[in-house]
Amino acid sequence: MSPRDKENTERINVFFSSEILEKIKSLAKEKGMTVSGFIRFVVLEYLKKA
């Protein structure tokens, strides 16, 4: 995944239950990623397959 071009991005807010957020944090940590980077990665991978 390459660095994002900030000119072509938008910020959004998403809400997760505390249980889901803890799972996301755990998976991000396992992969050495930030939470936001992990969420972005997961969404982009999903969209590649859609």
mmCIF entry with sequence, helices, sheets and N, C-alpha, C, O atoms, coordinates in Angstrom:
data_MODEL
# 
_entry.id   MODEL 
# 
_entity.id                         1 
_entity.type                       polymer 
_entity.pdbx_number_of_molecules   1 
# 
_entity_poly.entity_id                      1 
_entity_poly.type                           'polypeptide(L)' 
_entity_poly.nstd_linkage                   no 
_entity_poly.nstd_monomer                   no 
_entity_poly.pdbx_seq_one_letter_code       MSPRDKENTERINVFFSSEILEKIKSLAKEKGMTVSGFIRFVVLEYLKKA 
_entity_poly.pdbx_seq_one_letter_code_can   MSPRDKENTERINVFFSSEILEKIKSLAKEKGMTVSGFIRFVVLEYLKKA 
_entity_poly.pdbx_strand_id                 A 
# 
loop_
_entity_poly_seq.entity_id 
_entity_poly_seq.num 
_entity_poly_seq.mon_id 
_entity_poly_seq.hetero 
1 1  MET n 
1 2  SER n 
1 3  PRO n 
1 4  ARG n 
1 5  ASP n 
1 6  LYS n 
1 7  GLU n 
1 8  ASN n 
1 9  THR n 
1 10 GLU n 
1 11 ARG n 
1 12 ILE n 
1 13 ASN n 
1 14 VAL n 
1 15 PHE n 
1 16 PHE n 
1 17 SER n 
1 18 SER n 
1 19 GLU n 
1 20 ILE n 
1 21 LEU n 
1 22 GLU n 
1 23 LYS n 
1 24 ILE n 
1 25 LYS n 
1 26 SER n 
1 27 LEU n 
1 28 ALA n 
1 29 LYS n 
1 30 GLU n 
1 31 LYS n 
1 32 GLY n 
1 33 MET n 
1 34 THR n 
1 35 VAL n 
1 36 SER n 
1 37 GLY n 
1 38 PHE n 
1 39 ILE n 
1 40 ARG n 
1 41 PHE n 
1 42 VAL n 
1 43 VAL n 
1 44 LEU n 
1 45 GLU n 
1 46 TYR n 
1 47 LEU n 
1 48 LYS n 
1 49 LYS n 
1 50 ALA n 
# 
_struct_asym.id          A 
_struct_asym.entity_id   1 
# 
loop_
_struct_conf.conf_type_id 
_struct_conf.id 
_struct_conf.pdbx_PDB_helix_id 
_struct_conf.beg_label_comp_id 
_struct_conf.beg_label_asym_id 
_struct_conf.beg_label_seq_id 
_struct_conf.pdbx_beg_PDB_ins_code 
_struct_conf.end_label_comp_id 
_struct_conf.end_label_asym_id 
_struct_conf.end_label_seq_id 
_struct_conf.pdbx_end_PDB_ins_code 
_struct_conf.beg_auth_comp_id 
_struct_conf.beg_auth_asym_id 
_struct_conf.beg_auth_seq_id 
_struct_conf.end_auth_comp_id 
_struct_conf.end_auth_asym_id 
_struct_conf.end_auth_seq_id 
_struct_conf.pdbx_PDB_helix_class 
_struct_conf.details 
_struct_conf.pdbx_PDB_helix_length 
HELX_P HELX_P1 AA1 LYS A 6  ? ASN A 8  ? LYS A 6  ASN A 8  5 ? 3  
HELX_P HELX_P2 AA2 SER A 18 ? GLU A 30 ? SER A 18 GLU A 30 1 ? 13 
HELX_P HELX_P3 AA3 VAL A 35 ? LYS A 49 ? VAL A 35 LYS A 49 1 ? 15 
# 
_struct_conf_type.id          HELX_P 
_struct_conf_type.criteria    ? 
_struct_conf_type.reference   ? 
# 
loop_
_atom_site.group_PDB 
_atom_site.id 
_atom_site.type_symbol 
_atom_site.label_atom_id 
_atom_site.label_alt_id 
_atom_site.label_comp_id 
_atom_site.label_asym_id 
_atom_site.label_entity_id 
_atom_site.label_seq_id 
_atom_site.pdbx_PDB_ins_code 
_atom_site.Cartn_x 
_atom_site.Cartn_y 
_atom_site.Cartn_z 
_atom_site.occupancy 
_atom_site.B_iso_or_equiv 
_atom_site.pdbx_formal_charge 
_atom_site.auth_seq_id 
_atom_site.auth_comp_id 
_atom_site.auth_asym_id 
_atom_site.auth_atom_id 
_atom_site.pdbx_PDB_model_num 
ATOM 1   N N  . MET A 1 1  ? 0.854   -1.167 0.000  1.00 0.00 ? 1  MET A N  1 
ATOM 2   C CA . MET A 1 1  ? 0.000   0.000  0.000  1.00 0.00 ? 1  MET A CA 1 
ATOM 3   C C  . MET A 1 1  ? 0.903   1.234  0.000  1.00 0.00 ? 1  MET A C  1 
ATOM 4   O O  . MET A 1 1  ? 1.785   1.365  0.849  1.00 0.00 ? 1  MET A O  1 
ATOM 5   N N  . SER A 1 2  ? 0.681   2.120  -0.940 1.00 0.00 ? 2  SER A N  1 
ATOM 6   C CA . SER A 1 2  ? 1.504   3.321  -1.047 1.00 0.00 ? 2  SER A CA 1 
ATOM 7   C C  . SER A 1 2  ? 0.935   4.436  -0.170 1.00 0.00 ? 2  SER A C  1 
ATOM 8   O O  . SER A 1 2  ? -0.232  4.408  0.219  1.00 0.00 ? 2  SER A O  1 
ATOM 9   N N  . PRO A 1 3  ? 1.787   5.417  0.130  1.00 0.00 ? 3  PRO A N  1 
ATOM 10  C CA . PRO A 1 3  ? 1.262   6.561  0.912  1.00 0.00 ? 3  PRO A CA 1 
ATOM 11  C C  . PRO A 1 3  ? 0.111   7.224  0.176  1.00 0.00 ? 3  PRO A C  1 
ATOM 12  O O  . PRO A 1 3  ? 0.110   7.323  -1.051 1.00 0.00 ? 3  PRO A O  1 
ATOM 13  N N  . ARG A 1 4  ? -0.844  7.664  0.931  1.00 0.00 ? 4  ARG A N  1 
ATOM 14  C CA . ARG A 1 4  ? -2.035  8.243  0.301  1.00 0.00 ? 4  ARG A CA 1 
ATOM 15  C C  . ARG A 1 4  ? -1.761  9.655  -0.193 1.00 0.00 ? 4  ARG A C  1 
ATOM 16  O O  . ARG A 1 4  ? -0.959  10.383 0.392  1.00 0.00 ? 4  ARG A O  1 
ATOM 17  N N  . ASP A 1 5  ? -2.422  10.029 -1.256 1.00 0.00 ? 5  ASP A N  1 
ATOM 18  C CA . ASP A 1 5  ? -2.375  11.387 -1.784 1.00 0.00 ? 5  ASP A CA 1 
ATOM 19  C C  . ASP A 1 5  ? -3.433  12.182 -1.047 1.00 0.00 ? 5  ASP A C  1 
ATOM 20  O O  . ASP A 1 5  ? -4.626  11.994 -1.286 1.00 0.00 ? 5  ASP A O  1 
ATOM 21  N N  . LYS A 1 6  ? -3.020  13.061 -0.158 1.00 0.00 ? 6  LYS A N  1 
ATOM 22  C CA . LYS A 1 6  ? -3.972  13.780 0.688  1.00 0.00 ? 6  LYS A CA 1 
ATOM 23  C C  . LYS A 1 6  ? -4.935  14.652 -0.106 1.00 0.00 ? 6  LYS A C  1 
ATOM 24  O O  . LYS A 1 6  ? -6.027  14.959 0.371  1.00 0.00 ? 6  LYS A O  1 
ATOM 25  N N  . GLU A 1 7  ? -4.543  15.053 -1.310 1.00 0.00 ? 7  GLU A N  1 
ATOM 26  C CA . GLU A 1 7  ? -5.436  15.870 -2.125 1.00 0.00 ? 7  GLU A CA 1 
ATOM 27  C C  . GLU A 1 7  ? -6.634  15.079 -2.627 1.00 0.00 ? 7  GLU A C  1 
ATOM 28  O O  . GLU A 1 7  ? -7.662  15.661 -2.972 1.00 0.00 ? 7  GLU A O  1 
ATOM 29  N N  . ASN A 1 8  ? -6.510  13.769 -2.671 1.00 0.00 ? 8  ASN A N  1 
ATOM 30  C CA . ASN A 1 8  ? -7.584  12.929 -3.206 1.00 0.00 ? 8  ASN A CA 1 
ATOM 31  C C  . ASN A 1 8  ? -8.241  12.083 -2.131 1.00 0.00 ? 8  ASN A C  1 
ATOM 32  O O  . ASN A 1 8  ? -8.786  11.019 -2.425 1.00 0.00 ? 8  ASN A O  1 
ATOM 33  N N  . THR A 1 9  ? -8.196  12.544 -0.889 1.00 0.00 ? 9  THR A N  1 
ATOM 34  C CA . THR A 1 9  ? -8.805  11.779 0.193  1.00 0.00 ? 9  THR A CA 1 
ATOM 35  C C  . THR A 1 9  ? -9.815  12.636 0.939  1.00 0.00 ? 9  THR A C  1 
ATOM 36  O O  . THR A 1 9  ? -9.776  13.866 0.893  1.00 0.00 ? 9  THR A O  1 
ATOM 37  N N  . GLU A 1 10 ? -10.701 11.965 1.613  1.00 0.00 ? 10 GLU A N  1 
ATOM 38  C CA . GLU A 1 10 ? -11.672 12.631 2.481  1.00 0.00 ? 10 GLU A CA 1 
ATOM 39  C C  . GLU A 1 10 ? -11.695 11.904 3.805  1.00 0.00 ? 10 GLU A C  1 
ATOM 40  O O  . GLU A 1 10 ? -11.467 10.696 3.866  1.00 0.00 ? 10 GLU A O  1 
ATOM 41  N N  . ARG A 1 11 ? -11.968 12.633 4.851  1.00 0.00 ? 11 ARG A N  1 
ATOM 42  C CA . ARG A 1 11 ? -12.058 12.047 6.183  1.00 0.00 ? 11 ARG A CA 1 
ATOM 43  C C  . ARG A 1 11 ? -13.510 11.669 6.455  1.00 0.00 ? 11 ARG A C  1 
ATOM 44  O O  . ARG A 1 11 ? -14.430 12.398 6.085  1.00 0.00 ? 11 ARG A O  1 
ATOM 45  N N  . ILE A 1 12 ? -13.706 10.526 7.104  1.00 0.00 ? 12 ILE A N  1 
ATOM 46  C CA . ILE A 1 12 ? -15.041 10.098 7.523  1.00 0.00 ? 12 ILE A CA 1 
ATOM 47  C C  . ILE A 1 12 ? -14.971 9.636  8.974  1.00 0.00 ? 12 ILE A C  1 
ATOM 48  O O  . ILE A 1 12 ? -13.887 9.396  9.505  1.00 0.00 ? 12 ILE A O  1 
ATOM 49  N N  . ASN A 1 13 ? -16.102 9.517  9.594  1.00 0.00 ? 13 ASN A N  1 
ATOM 50  C CA . ASN A 1 13 ? -16.197 8.959  10.941 1.00 0.00 ? 13 ASN A CA 1 
ATOM 51  C C  . ASN A 1 13 ? -16.994 7.668  10.863 1.00 0.00 ? 13 ASN A C  1 
ATOM 52  O O  . ASN A 1 13 ? -18.010 7.588  10.172 1.00 0.00 ? 13 ASN A O  1 
ATOM 53  N N  . VAL A 1 14 ? -16.524 6.672  11.571 1.00 0.00 ? 14 VAL A N  1 
ATOM 54  C CA . VAL A 1 14 ? -17.271 5.419  11.696 1.00 0.00 ? 14 VAL A CA 1 
ATOM 55  C C  . VAL A 1 14 ? -17.342 5.077  13.177 1.00 0.00 ? 14 VAL A C  1 
ATOM 56  O O  . VAL A 1 14 ? -16.464 5.456  13.953 1.00 0.00 ? 14 VAL A O  1 
ATOM 57  N N  . PHE A 1 15 ? -18.375 4.372  13.556 1.00 0.00 ? 15 PHE A N  1 
ATOM 58  C CA . PHE A 1 15 ? -18.583 4.010  14.945 1.00 0.00 ? 15 PHE A CA 1 
ATOM 59  C C  . PHE A 1 15 ? -18.639 2.496  15.067 1.00 0.00 ? 15 PHE A C  1 
ATOM 60  O O  . PHE A 1 15 ? -19.337 1.830  14.303 1.00 0.00 ? 15 PHE A O  1 
ATOM 61  N N  . PHE A 1 16 ? -17.894 1.953  16.036 1.00 0.00 ? 16 PHE A N  1 
ATOM 62  C CA . PHE A 1 16 ? -17.863 0.522  16.308 1.00 0.00 ? 16 PHE A CA 1 
ATOM 63  C C  . PHE A 1 16 ? -18.182 0.303  17.779 1.00 0.00 ? 16 PHE A C  1 
ATOM 64  O O  . PHE A 1 16 ? -17.914 1.160  18.621 1.00 0.00 ? 16 PHE A O  1 
ATOM 65  N N  . SER A 1 17 ? -18.752 -0.843 18.070 1.00 0.00 ? 17 SER A N  1 
ATOM 66  C CA . SER A 1 17 ? -18.941 -1.208 19.472 1.00 0.00 ? 17 SER A CA 1 
ATOM 67  C C  . SER A 1 17 ? -17.562 -1.394 20.108 1.00 0.00 ? 17 SER A C  1 
ATOM 68  O O  . SER A 1 17 ? -16.573 -1.598 19.404 1.00 0.00 ? 17 SER A O  1 
ATOM 69  N N  . SER A 1 18 ? -17.501 -1.325 21.415 1.00 0.00 ? 18 SER A N  1 
ATOM 70  C CA . SER A 1 18 ? -16.208 -1.482 22.093 1.00 0.00 ? 18 SER A CA 1 
ATOM 71  C C  . SER A 1 18 ? -15.603 -2.857 21.829 1.00 0.00 ? 18 SER A C  1 
ATOM 72  O O  . SER A 1 18 ? -14.382 -2.994 21.753 1.00 0.00 ? 18 SER A O  1 
ATOM 73  N N  . GLU A 1 19 ? -16.455 -3.880 21.688 1.00 0.00 ? 19 GLU A N  1 
ATOM 74  C CA . GLU A 1 19 ? -15.945 -5.223 21.414 1.00 0.00 ? 19 GLU A CA 1 
ATOM 75  C C  . GLU A 1 19 ? -15.285 -5.292 20.040 1.00 0.00 ? 19 GLU A C  1 
ATOM 76  O O  . GLU A 1 19 ? -14.204 -5.863 19.893 1.00 0.00 ? 19 GLU A O  1 
ATOM 77  N N  . ILE A 1 20 ? -15.931 -4.713 19.045 1.00 0.00 ? 20 ILE A N  1 
ATOM 78  C CA . ILE A 1 20 ? -15.381 -4.715 17.691 1.00 0.00 ? 20 ILE A CA 1 
ATOM 79  C C  . ILE A 1 20 ? -14.108 -3.879 17.644 1.00 0.00 ? 20 ILE A C  1 
ATOM 80  O O  . ILE A 1 20 ? -13.128 -4.277 17.015 1.00 0.00 ? 20 ILE A O  1 
ATOM 81  N N  . LEU A 1 21 ? -14.116 -2.728 18.301 1.00 0.00 ? 21 LEU A N  1 
ATOM 82  C CA . LEU A 1 21 ? -12.941 -1.867 18.301 1.00 0.00 ? 21 LEU A CA 1 
ATOM 83  C C  . LEU A 1 21 ? -11.746 -2.562 18.945 1.00 0.00 ? 21 LEU A C  1 
ATOM 84  O O  . LEU A 1 21 ? -10.623 -2.427 18.458 1.00 0.00 ? 21 LEU A O  1 
ATOM 85  N N  . GLU A 1 22 ? -11.961 -3.289 20.011 1.00 0.00 ? 22 GLU A N  1 
ATOM 86  C CA . GLU A 1 22 ? -10.868 -4.023 20.647 1.00 0.00 ? 22 GLU A CA 1 
ATOM 87  C C  . GLU A 1 22 ? -10.289 -5.077 19.703 1.00 0.00 ? 22 GLU A C  1 
ATOM 88  O O  . GLU A 1 22 ? -9.073  -5.269 19.658 1.00 0.00 ? 22 GLU A O  1 
ATOM 89  N N  . LYS A 1 23 ? -11.147 -5.755 18.956 1.00 0.00 ? 23 LYS A N  1 
ATOM 90  C CA . LYS A 1 23 ? -10.676 -6.746 17.974 1.00 0.00 ? 23 LYS A CA 1 
ATOM 91  C C  . LYS A 1 23 ? -9.864  -6.063 16.879 1.00 0.00 ? 23 LYS A C  1 
ATOM 92  O O  . LYS A 1 23 ? -8.808  -6.560 16.487 1.00 0.00 ? 23 LYS A O  1 
ATOM 93  N N  . ILE A 1 24 ? -10.353 -4.922 16.382 1.00 0.00 ? 24 ILE A N  1 
ATOM 94  C CA . ILE A 1 24 ? -9.632  -4.167 15.354 1.00 0.00 ? 24 ILE A CA 1 
ATOM 95  C C  . ILE A 1 24 ? -8.265  -3.739 15.888 1.00 0.00 ? 24 ILE A C  1 
ATOM 96  O O  . ILE A 1 24 ? -7.256  -3.880 15.196 1.00 0.00 ? 24 ILE A O  1 
ATOM 97  N N  . LYS A 1 25 ? -8.229  -3.223 17.103 1.00 0.00 ? 25 LYS A N  1 
ATOM 98  C CA . LYS A 1 25 ? -6.958  -2.797 17.696 1.00 0.00 ? 25 LYS A CA 1 
ATOM 99  C C  . LYS A 1 25 ? -5.980  -3.951 17.807 1.00 0.00 ? 25 LYS A C  1 
ATOM 100 O O  . LYS A 1 25 ? -4.790  -3.796 17.529 1.00 0.00 ? 25 LYS A O  1 
ATOM 101 N N  . SER A 1 26 ? -6.479  -5.100 18.210 1.00 0.00 ? 26 SER A N  1 
ATOM 102 C CA . SER A 1 26 ? -5.640  -6.278 18.356 1.00 0.00 ? 26 SER A CA 1 
ATOM 103 C C  . SER A 1 26 ? -5.065  -6.717 17.004 1.00 0.00 ? 26 SER A C  1 
ATOM 104 O O  . SER A 1 26 ? -3.872  -7.002 16.895 1.00 0.00 ? 26 SER A O  1 
ATOM 105 N N  . LEU A 1 27 ? -5.915  -6.769 15.987 1.00 0.00 ? 27 LEU A N  1 
ATOM 106 C CA . LEU A 1 27 ? -5.458  -7.182 14.657 1.00 0.00 ? 27 LEU A CA 1 
ATOM 107 C C  . LEU A 1 27 ? -4.472  -6.170 14.076 1.00 0.00 ? 27 LEU A C  1 
ATOM 108 O O  . LEU A 1 27 ? -3.487  -6.559 13.448 1.00 0.00 ? 27 LEU A O  1 
ATOM 109 N N  . ALA A 1 28 ? -4.725  -4.887 14.279 1.00 0.00 ? 28 ALA A N  1 
ATOM 110 C CA . ALA A 1 28 ? -3.817  -3.850 13.790 1.00 0.00 ? 28 ALA A CA 1 
ATOM 111 C C  . ALA A 1 28 ? -2.450  -3.994 14.461 1.00 0.00 ? 28 ALA A C  1 
ATOM 112 O O  . ALA A 1 28 ? -1.415  -3.899 13.802 1.00 0.00 ? 28 ALA A O  1 
ATOM 113 N N  . LYS A 1 29 ? -2.456  -4.220 15.754 1.00 0.00 ? 29 LYS A N  1 
ATOM 114 C CA . LYS A 1 29 ? -1.203  -4.376 16.491 1.00 0.00 ? 29 LYS A CA 1 
ATOM 115 C C  . LYS A 1 29 ? -0.425  -5.587 15.993 1.00 0.00 ? 29 LYS A C  1 
ATOM 116 O O  . LYS A 1 29 ? 0.793   -5.516 15.831 1.00 0.00 ? 29 LYS A O  1 
ATOM 117 N N  . GLU A 1 30 ? -1.118  -6.699 15.749 1.00 0.00 ? 30 GLU A N  1 
ATOM 118 C CA . GLU A 1 30 ? -0.465  -7.911 15.220 1.00 0.00 ? 30 GLU A CA 1 
ATOM 119 C C  . GLU A 1 30 ? 0.237   -7.634 13.897 1.00 0.00 ? 30 GLU A C  1 
ATOM 120 O O  . GLU A 1 30 ? 1.290   -8.206 13.614 1.00 0.00 ? 30 GLU A O  1 
ATOM 121 N N  . LYS A 1 31 ? -0.342  -6.764 13.096 1.00 0.00 ? 31 LYS A N  1 
ATOM 122 C CA . LYS A 1 31 ? 0.215   -6.453 11.778 1.00 0.00 ? 31 LYS A CA 1 
ATOM 123 C C  . LYS A 1 31 ? 1.154   -5.248 11.810 1.00 0.00 ? 31 LYS A C  1 
ATOM 124 O O  . LYS A 1 31 ? 1.688   -4.855 10.773 1.00 0.00 ? 31 LYS A O  1 
ATOM 125 N N  . GLY A 1 32 ? 1.360   -4.660 12.989 1.00 0.00 ? 32 GLY A N  1 
ATOM 126 C CA . GLY A 1 32 ? 2.245   -3.511 13.108 1.00 0.00 ? 32 GLY A CA 1 
ATOM 127 C C  . GLY A 1 32 ? 1.690   -2.264 12.439 1.00 0.00 ? 32 GLY A C  1 
ATOM 128 O O  . GLY A 1 32 ? 2.439   -1.446 11.906 1.00 0.00 ? 32 GLY A O  1 
ATOM 129 N N  . MET A 1 33 ? 0.364   -2.129 12.474 1.00 0.00 ? 33 MET A N  1 
ATOM 130 C CA . MET A 1 33 ? -0.302  -1.008 11.814 1.00 0.00 ? 33 MET A CA 1 
ATOM 131 C C  . MET A 1 33 ? -1.052  -0.172 12.838 1.00 0.00 ? 33 MET A C  1 
ATOM 132 O O  . MET A 1 33 ? -1.346  -0.627 13.943 1.00 0.00 ? 33 MET A O  1 
ATOM 133 N N  . THR A 1 34 ? -1.356  1.069  12.445 1.00 0.00 ? 34 THR A N  1 
ATOM 134 C CA . THR A 1 34 ? -2.260  1.878  13.257 1.00 0.00 ? 34 THR A CA 1 
ATOM 135 C C  . THR A 1 34 ? -3.678  1.372  13.025 1.00 0.00 ? 34 THR A C  1 
ATOM 136 O O  . THR A 1 34 ? -3.937  0.650  12.063 1.00 0.00 ? 34 THR A O  1 
ATOM 137 N N  . VAL A 1 35 ? -4.580  1.748  13.896 1.00 0.00 ? 35 VAL A N  1 
ATOM 138 C CA . VAL A 1 35 ? -5.980  1.351  13.731 1.00 0.00 ? 35 VAL A CA 1 
ATOM 139 C C  . VAL A 1 35 ? -6.537  1.916  12.430 1.00 0.00 ? 35 VAL A C  1 
ATOM 140 O O  . VAL A 1 35 ? -7.160  1.192  11.653 1.00 0.00 ? 35 VAL A O  1 
ATOM 141 N N  . SER A 1 36 ? -6.315  3.209  12.188 1.00 0.00 ? 36 SER A N  1 
ATOM 142 C CA . SER A 1 36 ? -6.858  3.814  10.967 1.00 0.00 ? 36 SER A CA 1 
ATOM 143 C C  . SER A 1 36 ? -6.217  3.209  9.719  1.00 0.00 ? 36 SER A C  1 
ATOM 144 O O  . SER A 1 36 ? -6.901  2.984  8.721  1.00 0.00 ? 36 SER A O  1 
ATOM 145 N N  . GLY A 1 37 ? -4.916  2.943  9.768  1.00 0.00 ? 37 GLY A N  1 
ATOM 146 C CA . GLY A 1 37 ? -4.247  2.310  8.632  1.00 0.00 ? 37 GLY A CA 1 
ATOM 147 C C  . GLY A 1 37 ? -4.785  0.917  8.376  1.00 0.00 ? 37 GLY A C  1 
ATOM 148 O O  . GLY A 1 37 ? -4.958  0.518  7.224  1.00 0.00 ? 37 GLY A O  1 
ATOM 149 N N  . PHE A 1 38 ? -5.052  0.169  9.444  1.00 0.00 ? 38 PHE A N  1 
ATOM 150 C CA . PHE A 1 38 ? -5.593  -1.175 9.301  1.00 0.00 ? 38 PHE A CA 1 
ATOM 151 C C  . PHE A 1 38 ? -6.996  -1.141 8.694  1.00 0.00 ? 38 PHE A C  1 
ATOM 152 O O  . PHE A 1 38 ? -7.302  -1.918 7.790  1.00 0.00 ? 38 PHE A O  1 
ATOM 153 N N  . ILE A 1 39 ? -7.840  -0.250 9.184  1.00 0.00 ? 39 ILE A N  1 
ATOM 154 C CA . ILE A 1 39 ? -9.202  -0.141 8.645  1.00 0.00 ? 39 ILE A CA 1 
ATOM 155 C C  . ILE A 1 39 ? -9.145  0.226  7.171  1.00 0.00 ? 39 ILE A C  1 
ATOM 156 O O  . ILE A 1 39 ? -9.866  -0.351 6.356  1.00 0.00 ? 39 ILE A O  1 
ATOM 157 N N  . ARG A 1 40 ? -8.294  1.179  6.826  1.00 0.00 ? 40 ARG A N  1 
ATOM 158 C CA . ARG A 1 40 ? -8.143  1.585  5.424  1.00 0.00 ? 40 ARG A CA 1 
ATOM 159 C C  . ARG A 1 40 ? -7.696  0.395  4.574  1.00 0.00 ? 40 ARG A C  1 
ATOM 160 O O  . ARG A 1 40 ? -8.250  0.155  3.502  1.00 0.00 ? 40 ARG A O  1 
ATOM 161 N N  . PHE A 1 41 ? -6.696  -0.348 5.050  1.00 0.00 ? 41 PHE A N  1 
ATOM 162 C CA . PHE A 1 41 ? -6.194  -1.524 4.348  1.00 0.00 ? 41 PHE A CA 1 
ATOM 163 C C  . PHE A 1 41 ? -7.305  -2.544 4.118  1.00 0.00 ? 41 PHE A C  1 
ATOM 164 O O  . PHE A 1 41 ? -7.468  -3.047 3.006  1.00 0.00 ? 41 PHE A O  1 
ATOM 165 N N  . VAL A 1 42 ? -8.061  -2.849 5.159  1.00 0.00 ? 42 VAL A N  1 
ATOM 166 C CA . VAL A 1 42 ? -9.130  -3.844 5.057  1.00 0.00 ? 42 VAL A CA 1 
ATOM 167 C C  . VAL A 1 42 ? -10.184 -3.412 4.041  1.00 0.00 ? 42 VAL A C  1 
ATOM 168 O O  . VAL A 1 42 ? -10.622 -4.215 3.217  1.00 0.00 ? 42 VAL A O  1 
ATOM 169 N N  . VAL A 1 43 ? -10.585 -2.156 4.099  1.00 0.00 ? 43 VAL A N  1 
ATOM 170 C CA . VAL A 1 43 ? -11.602 -1.656 3.167  1.00 0.00 ? 43 VAL A CA 1 
ATOM 171 C C  . VAL A 1 43 ? -11.086 -1.706 1.737  1.00 0.00 ? 43 VAL A C  1 
ATOM 172 O O  . VAL A 1 43 ? -11.800 -2.153 0.840  1.00 0.00 ? 43 VAL A O  1 
ATOM 173 N N  . LEU A 1 44 ? -9.850  -1.252 1.509  1.00 0.00 ? 44 LEU A N  1 
ATOM 174 C CA . LEU A 1 44 ? -9.299  -1.267 0.150  1.00 0.00 ? 44 LEU A CA 1 
ATOM 175 C C  . LEU A 1 44 ? -9.160  -2.689 -0.388 1.00 0.00 ? 44 LEU A C  1 
ATOM 176 O O  . LEU A 1 44 ? -9.424  -2.934 -1.565 1.00 0.00 ? 44 LEU A O  1 
ATOM 177 N N  . GLU A 1 45 ? -8.750  -3.621 0.462  1.00 0.00 ? 45 GLU A N  1 
ATOM 178 C CA . GLU A 1 45 ? -8.652  -5.027 0.027  1.00 0.00 ? 45 GLU A CA 1 
ATOM 179 C C  . GLU A 1 45 ? -10.032 -5.581 -0.326 1.00 0.00 ? 45 GLU A C  1 
ATOM 180 O O  . GLU A 1 45 ? -10.185 -6.297 -1.316 1.00 0.00 ? 45 GLU A O  1 
ATOM 181 N N  . TYR A 1 46 ? -11.022 -5.252 0.478  1.00 0.00 ? 46 TYR A N  1 
ATOM 182 C CA . TYR A 1 46 ? -12.389 -5.695 0.200  1.00 0.00 ? 46 TYR A CA 1 
ATOM 183 C C  . TYR A 1 46 ? -12.860 -5.153 -1.140 1.00 0.00 ? 46 TYR A C  1 
ATOM 184 O O  . TYR A 1 46 ? -13.437 -5.884 -1.945 1.00 0.00 ? 46 TYR A O  1 
ATOM 185 N N  . LEU A 1 47 ? -12.614 -3.874 -1.376 1.00 0.00 ? 47 LEU A N  1 
ATOM 186 C CA . LEU A 1 47 ? -13.065 -3.240 -2.614 1.00 0.00 ? 47 LEU A CA 1 
ATOM 187 C C  . LEU A 1 47 ? -12.374 -3.800 -3.848 1.00 0.00 ? 47 LEU A C  1 
ATOM 188 O O  . LEU A 1 47 ? -12.965 -3.825 -4.927 1.00 0.00 ? 47 LEU A O  1 
ATOM 189 N N  . LYS A 1 48 ? -11.130 -4.250 -3.707 1.00 0.00 ? 48 LYS A N  1 
ATOM 190 C CA . LYS A 1 48 ? -10.433 -4.876 -4.832 1.00 0.00 ? 48 LYS A CA 1 
ATOM 191 C C  . LYS A 1 48 ? -11.154 -6.148 -5.279 1.00 0.00 ? 48 LYS A C  1 
ATOM 192 O O  . LYS A 1 48 ? -11.137 -6.497 -6.460 1.00 0.00 ? 48 LYS A O  1 
ATOM 193 N N  . LYS A 1 49 ? -11.784 -6.833 -4.331 1.00 0.00 ? 49 LYS A N  1 
ATOM 194 C CA . LYS A 1 49 ? -12.446 -8.110 -4.618 1.00 0.00 ? 49 LYS A CA 1 
ATOM 195 C C  . LYS A 1 49 ? -13.903 -7.950 -5.001 1.00 0.00 ? 49 LYS A C  1 
ATOM 196 O O  . LYS A 1 49 ? -14.527 -8.903 -5.469 1.00 0.00 ? 49 LYS A O  1 
ATOM 197 N N  . ALA A 1 50 ? -14.455 -6.763 -4.812 1.00 0.00 ? 50 ALA A N  1 
ATOM 198 C CA . ALA A 1 50 ? -15.879 -6.527 -5.061 1.00 0.00 ? 50 ALA A CA 1 
ATOM 199 C C  . ALA A 1 50 ? -16.153 -6.338 -6.550 1.00 0.00 ? 50 ALA A C  1 
ATOM 200 O O  . ALA A 1 50 ? -17.300 -6.129 -6.945 1.00 0.00 ? 50 ALA A O  1 
# 
